[in-house]
Structures are given as C-alpha cells and as structure tokens.
Amino acid sequence: MARLLIQSVCAVIPFLFLCLAYSLDEVDQMTRELRKKSKQPIPEDASGFERF
C-alpha cells in the first residue's frame, strides 16, 4: 500500500521521484549547470517573456 502511494505521488510530482531515484549528490551534479544559468543577471531591456 505504501509503495503504491509513493508511486502515485511520484507520478504527480516529478521532483519527488527525482529525489527518490537519485542521491542528493547526483541531483546536485545534474542540476549544477541549470543553477549557474539561473544566477545570470536579467538585462534591463529584456521582454516580459525573457524575464520569466
């Protein structure tokens, strides 16, 4: 029953599945480049879409 519940939650929340499938170190390695890109400053003349 608990396993079914976890599988159901994982289907709804992909990040939770990622945490269950990989160690924190693996998640850190896989998301490192994404985090670097998110720290780049947003240009003043960027459109609303680009800012999002």
C-alpha positions, 0 to 999 in steps of 0.5 A, spaced: 500 500 500 505 504 501 509 503 495 503 504 491 502 511 494 509 513 493 508 511 486 502 515 485 505 521 488 511 520 484 507 520 478 504 527 480 510 530 482 516 529 478 521 532 483 519 527 488 521 521 484 527 525 482 529 525 489 527 518 490 531 515 484 537 519 485 542 521 491 542 528 493 549 528 490 547 526 483 541 531 483 546 536 485 551 534 479 545 534 474 542 540 476 549 544 477 549 547 470 541 549 470 543 553 477 549 557 474 544 559 468 539 561 473 544 566 477 545 570 470 543 577 471 536 579 467 538 585 462 534 591 463 531 591 456 529 584 456 521 582 454 516 580 459 517 573 456 525 573 457 524 575 464 520 569 466 
